[in-house]
Amino acid sequence: MDKYKTYLSIIGFIPIKYHYENNDNWTLEEAFNHFNMKGYLPSNLIAFASDYGGSKFCIDLESGIYLMYI
């Protein structure tokens, strides 16, 4: 990171199974269904976190690679 002087910040993670702090945020499964139904993400990506701009950090189910989807 020192070479490029850049970094990414995660504002929040999508909970895997339970809603936290009595919040109505989506679980991982609910987010996956919503993003794929609306066509926001390809069906091979699962979003697990977000940055401050709303971009999603995802896992590619086909390759297992972690990536950021803007």
N, C-alpha and C positions, 0 to 999 in steps of 0.2 A: 504494500500500500504506500510506503514512503516514496517509491519510485514515481507513482502516478498522482499522489496527493489527492486521492478521491476516496469516497466511501459511500455506503448506502445505509440508510437508517430505517429500521422497522418501527412502525408506530403501534402495531398490534398483531397478534396471532389469532387465527380463527380456531376456536375450540374444537377439539376432535369429537367429543361425545355430548358434553353437557353445556348448557348456557351457564355463564359465570356471573356472579353478583346479581342475580335476578334480572339480568339484562336480556333484551330480546335479540341480541346479535345472533347471526346464523351459526350453526355448527358446520363442520367441514362438509358433511353430506348435503346440507341445505344450500350452502354456497356453491358446491359443485353442480347441483341440479339447477340452480338459478342461472349461473353463468353459462352453462351449456344450453339450457332452454332458450335463453335470450341471444345466444350466439356470441357472447362476449369473449369466451375462451374456447379454443379447440377442445374437442372431447377427450384428448389424451393428456390434458393438463389439469392438475388439482391445485388450486390456490390455497396456501396455508398461512400467508401473512400479507400485510399491506405496508406501503411506505407513506410518507406525508402527502404525496401527490395522488394517491389512490391506485398506483401501480401495484400489481400483485406479484408476490414471490410464489413460484409454482414448482411442482415436481412433474416431470414428464413421465407418464406411466409406461411409455414404450422404451425409453432409454435409461430411466432412473436418474437423469440429470436434473439438478436444481437450476432454475433460471428465473429471470425477472421478466414479466410480461407487461408492457406499457400500453 
